[in-house]
Amino acid sequence: MSDEKRFQSFTEFYPFYLSEHSHPMCRALHYIGSFGVLSIIAYAIITGNYMALWFMPLMGYGFAWVAHFFIEHNRPATFKYPLYSFIGDWVMLKDFLLGRFRKSVDKL
């Protein structure tokens, strides 16, 4: 049995998630990827080209994984916690846009 901690809830997971995104450039690349995903969705709806939606994982995960491998030098949480990590991306972006990111980090 592994000594590694298993998170039982997103509330328990989110502080770990934030700790894995300590570098501002890592977070910036996550935000770019998330805005890219939203742009692809808007494009698909406006143009009716729903095949463009296939590019969402490339946009969202591409920027995030580059950030983890080359800036944070850690393994993306997506590999072990795909759902919590997906939710974490959007909560982190929401906190950033609402000016609450610093408060979230300070709680840690």
JOJOLIN-V530128 format. One line per field, one symbol per residue. psi: psi as a letter, one per 20 degrees, with the letter a starting at -180 (. if undefined). A space follows every 50 residues. Layout:
psi->???
This chain:
psi->pqippppirhhhhghgghhilhphhggghggggghgghggggggggijni hhhiighggghggghggghighlrpphhhhmgghggghghgggggghjki gghgghh.
